[in-house]
Amino acid sequence: MEKASCKVLPSELKAELEAHGHETIYMSTIDNEGNIVSLIQSNYSGYGTGFVAPGSGFSFHNRGAGFDLEPGKPNSLAGRKRPLHTIIPALMKKDEVTIGFGIMGGWNQSQAHAQFVANVVDFKMNVQMALEAARFTKGTFDGCDVQMESRVAEAVRLELARRGHAIAPLGGFATAMGNGEAVMRDAKRGVNFAGSDPRTDGAAIPQQPPVKPLTAER
């Protein structure tokens, strides 16, 4: 904790990271019984595979490009393994509270997810505050470079720099930090909540309860 670790690898990944497009959406929804759907849809590269199913109007993704088909490698596609990729629609639950959430943004996803969970669990934020809170991200495995939103206190950034981190400050709500949505069900109170990341064009939209039409009195 006293000194930056500049080379922390989860595994020896030899393949170079390919630049991917912006064809990802995240959606979470919750019904009045508390059932939650957490969904990420991503084509990965521009237009994914480039193949469109006849009559369907959508192209197939090529997320499998992130795996290795050669056996014996850390990211080889095989049974009883969880190969590394960046599609991670999430659900978290404790006692009577369940949250469905997801944050888009390539390799930033797992980092942003960890920060969201910490904001909720450790810092007791609601889902909207947890999405709005300032984030950091690192787009490479090696090195001490890290991008950080300018809303992180300057004293914190200076102390991290003193420990060896190369801080690259970004805007207050930087798109490099990804963007996400979240819903929460408090079963004890029977109340649903939702939040939407201000870094994107998403929205938290409640479904209004049915209203019976008024009948005119005669």
N, C-alpha and C positions, 0 to 999 in steps of 0.2 A: 504493500500500500504506500510505501514511501518513495517508490521510484517507478516510472513508467516502464511497462514491458512492451518492447517494440516488435516482438515476433511471437505471437500466440496463435497457433494453428490448431483447428479442431481435427484436421487430418491432412495428409499430403495430397492436395488436389493439384494435379499437373495441368489440367485444361485451363486455358485462359478464359477469363470472363468475357462473354460477348455483350456488346451494347444491345439493349433491348428497347423496344418502343414503349408507347404509353397506351396500351390497349388493355388496361386492367381496371376492373370495377370491384368495389366491395359493397355488400348489402347485408344488413342484419335486420330481422323482423321478429316480432313477438305478437302472439294472439292473446285474447282475453283469458285463456286458460294457462298462460305461461309457457307455451311451447315456443322455442326459439330456433330460428334458422340463421346460420352464420355462413355466408357464401362469398368466395372470391372467384371471379371469372377473369382469366388472363390468356391472351393469345401468345404471350412471350415475345417473340420477334415480331416485326411489322407484318401484319396479316397472318401471323402464325406460320403454318405449313404452306400457305398459299393455295391450299385446296379448299373448295367449297362444295358441300354436299348438294347435289342437284335438287333444286326446288326448295332448299332450306333457307338460303340467304345469309348463312354465317360460315366463316372459315374455321377449319380445325386448328387447334393450338399445336405448338411444338415444344411443350414443356419438357418432354423427354430428352431434349437436347442437353439438359443439365446433368443427365446421368451418363455413366460410362458402361458400354456394353461388353467391354473386355473384363473377364472374370478376375477376381483377386485384387481389385483396386478398392481404395476406401469408398469411392462413390459408385461402385459397380451395382447395377440393378439386379437384385436377387431377392429370394424369399427370406423372410424373417429379418429384413433389414429396413432401415429408414434412410434412404439416400437423401443427400442434401439437396434441397431446392428451396424456393422462396414463396411457395403457396401455403399459407398457414392461417386459414380462417379459424378463429379461436372461440372456445367456451371455457368459462371458469365458474366454479361453484363453491360456496361455503355456507353450510347450514341452510337457511331459507332463501339465500340470495344467489341468483344465477345471472351471469353476464355473457352475452354474445358480442364479440368485437373482432375487428380486423383493421390493420393499417397497411396500406399498399406502399410500394416503393422499392422493388428489387431487393438487394441484400440488406437494405435498411429495415425490412419488415421485422425480422426477429429482434433487432435492437430496439425498434420502436415498441414492439409488443412487451418486451421486458420492462421498458420504462413505464408503459401504461399500467402493467400489473403492479409495479412498485408504487406508482402514484395512488392506486386504489387501496392496496393492502397496507403499505407502510406509511403513506402520508394521508390516508383516509379521505381522499378526494372522491367526489361523485364522478360519474362517467364523463360529463361535459368538461369538468375541470381537468380530469386526467388526460383528455384529448388536447385541451388547450395548452397545457403546461409546456414550458420550453424543453426542447429535446436536443440530443446530440446524435451524431451518426458517423460511421467510418466505412468508406466505400472500398477499402483494400484490406487484405489480411495482414500484410507486413507494414512496418513503419509505425511511427508515433503520431502521424497526422490524424486529426479528428476535427470534424466540422461541428460547430455549436452555435445555436441561435443566440443572438445578442441579448436576449432577455435573461440569459443566465448571468447572475451577478458577476461584475468585473472582478471582484475579489476572488471568486471561485475560479474564474478563468486564469487569473494570474498565479494562483497557487498550483493549479494543474500544470501550467507552463513551467513553473519552478521545478516541478517533479519530472519534467522531461517531455511532456506532451506538447505537440506542435498544434496549437489551437488555431483553426481558421474560422473566424466569426462570420456568421451569415446574418440575414435579416431577422426581424423579430418573429415572423411566421414563414419560414423558408420552405419552399416546395421540396427541397432535398431531403426534408425530414419525413416525407411521405404524407399521406392523409388517410384518415380512417373514420369509422362510424362505430357506434356501440348502442346496445339496448340492455336493460337490466330489469329483472323481475324480483320484486320483494314479495315472496309468497306469504309471509306472515301477515303483511298488511294488505296483500292483494292489489299491489300498485305496480304499474310498469313505468319505466323511465327510459329516456333515449338521449344521445348526445351526437353531435356532428362536428367534425374537425374544421376549424375556420381556415385551414390551409387549402381547402378544396371547395367545390361547388355543391357539395352534398347538403342534406337537410335532415333534421329529425322531425318526422311528420306523424302526429297522432291521428288515429282513426276516431272520428267522432261517434258517440253512441247514437243508435237509431232514435229518431224523434217521430213520435206519432203525429200525423197531421191534425190540425185543429178542425173541429166540426162547427159549422155555424149554428147558432141557436135560432130557433124559429119562434 
